[in-house]
């Protein structure tokens, strides 16, 4: 059975999967804290405590500055391979559904959405649907690609097939996982073929 006969929906996270969120945020955090970039480690845990961020309130202040003053969601670099392999999946008949939780801080949602759309279109990322959702399981994808450890576990705990896009925040998350888009593509194709055989 081809993907077009039973179209498989791939739910793709943005930050940490398509967009190098931690790389760009590291640059902005160095400016915010008035520290040298090299003093902020590249390998971080979820919450960025390695950069001296102490709690949700401080993170929220940094995040607000990053989006409103430094156009975070428009200036973040693309993770290598994201465009190439998402186009391969799209060309093979899979439906790309971007799912992101970028609206978690109040009062500048319009700016976050605008930057997100401009980034996706500017980078040439293919997608049919764009969902701003905290509860990603409610979106209804067959396979998810996600990096945030709490999201990966929440999806898997509700029996959603989820590929962990590996980085320093999710080292304890079990397979299936991949460090590159090439590896992610191979896993997604294998999982999709299993779904189609059911």
Secondary structure, DSSP 8 states (H G I E B T S, - for coil): --TTTS--EEEE--BTTTB-HHHHHHHHHHHHHT--GGGS-S---TT-GGGT--SHHHHHHHHHHHHHHH-HHHH--B-TTHHHHHHHHHHTT-EEEEEE----STT-HHHHHHHHHHHHHHHT---SEEEE-S-GGGG--SEEEE--HHHHHHHHHTT-EEEEE--GGGTT--SSEESSHHHHHHHHHHHHHHHHH-
